[in-house]
Amino acid sequence: MPEQTVIAYLAEYRDARATGDYDRAISIVFDAIEQATTNPTARLLDEIRGLHQPAAA
């Protein structure tokens, strides 16, 4: 998946979460899971996981 597409998905995911559109957020996560299972180098799921990790000091 091209980097611009990953960035667009992440922006859409963050917007969906911020506005409370959890159906859309879950749909994006399912797309990321599908990408990860069909393409081991896909990083969208890793990026989404990273959004929910606390930052190291």
N, C-alpha and C positions, 0 to 999 in steps of 0.2 A: 504494500500500500504506500503510495507516495506520501512524503512528509506533509504536504499541504492538505491532503485528505485526513491524515491523522490529526492535524491541528484543527481542522474544521469539525471533526467528530468530537474532539475534546471541548471545543468552544460550545458546541451544541449540547453536550452532556452537562457542562457546568451551568449553562443557561437553564436547562430543564430542571436540574436540581435546585437552582436558585428560585425558580418560579413555582416549584412544587409539582411539576409535571413528571411524576415518577414513572408513569407508563412509558413516556418517551425515553427517560433515563434508562429504564430496564431494557427497552428495545435496543438502545445503543450498546449496552453491556452485552446483550445476546449477540449482536453483530460482532463485537470484539471477541467474544468466545468462539464464534464460528470462524473468524479470521485466524485465531490462534490455533485452532484444530486443523485447519486446512493449510496453514502456512506457518511453520515453526519460527520463522524470523519476524513474524508480525509483532509489532510492539504496542499496538493500541491498548490491549488489555493491561499490559505492564504500566502504561501511562495512566490509565484510569485507576489502577491500584495505587499508584504513586500519589494521586490526588488526596488519598485518604490516609496517608502515612504522616506521622508527625515529623517535622523538620528537625534535623540534628543541629545541635548548637555548634 
